[in-house]
Amino acid sequence: MRAAKAVIPAAGLATRFLPATKAVPKELLPVVDRPVLQYIVEEAASAGINDILLVTGRGKTSMIDHFDRRPDLEARLEEKGDLDRLEAVRRPGELAEIFACRQGEPLGLGHAVSVGQSHVGDEPFVVMLGDEFMDEDSPLLPAMLDLQAATGGIVLAFIEVPTELVSRYGIASVAPATDVPADLAAEHEIVRVTGLVEKPPVDQAPSNLAVVGRYVLPATIFDAIRRTGPGSGGEIQLTDAMATLLAEGTPVHGVVFRGVRYDTGTPAGYLEAVVELACKRPDVGPTFRRWLVDFVDKDLRG
Ligand code: UTP
């Protein structure tokens, strides 16, 4: 069965983006004119996932408002005949069915996923981290969903990172994937995962394949999370629960992603996303690019 629901854990404290994220959730920071979270929901909807559970935390309920109707605003835009903005205001509410639940305390990503259990039920599901998204021109989820439907196990996504950066990521040890359907293996770069280690020192990393924030998981992950104690940083880690299932025989595969990914969890990554997506936009892009070229040119000349 193909996963049909997604959980977006978005209850973290976002300490790497303080003080901006003291009162504004990082998931609502705008990239051009849409919040990060909308790009993520659009990514899910494009892959056929229309049931989305947002895991929110204290001070973060405005995330749900973004996907709600705003009849007052809509009426004003309609009166003014501003149909483009009217459509833009309505669009978030039309992308998917959005549900919400709270993680009472930010006890870690694994814990955040576990609060979605009653919504998810017994079927496989997607986890999409709330601070990163893939460019619409290079989708990742469809391949992951097909692979999970074929294996019934865990499907991860990897990017290759420079060796000196491995200690910032969850890193996998891998072997050739000889056990996946030939059509999938022909179309995508798929590996079988033999081990996972969270933020290893550079000299102990088994590869430079880093786990990124998209997972397709079987519902057995909930029991594994319950059996997982606090790990790295004192948090209940999803990586540890996945490592338990791997050790118990659940097949774990990864799709190596070569497309464009935006990581908006830090100011530097966020700025890259804003500049790249502003340049790509047909409306603001041409003017922004001219300004950017001019600015960089002047800046380089001092
Ligand atoms: P991060 O590792 O980016 O943590 O979590 P964070 O708290 O958001 O940010 P920093 O590291 O302090 O800057 C990855 C995703 O998991 C969610 C976050 O909201 C983010 O989308 N998360 C993390 C939770 O929902 N609950 C948690 O307890 C931890």
Residues whose N, C-alpha, C, O or C-beta is under 5 A from the ligand:
A	BS01	UTP	P9 A10 A11 G12 L13 A14 T15 R16 F17 V55 E105 P106 L107 G108 L109 A112 L129 G130 D131 G265
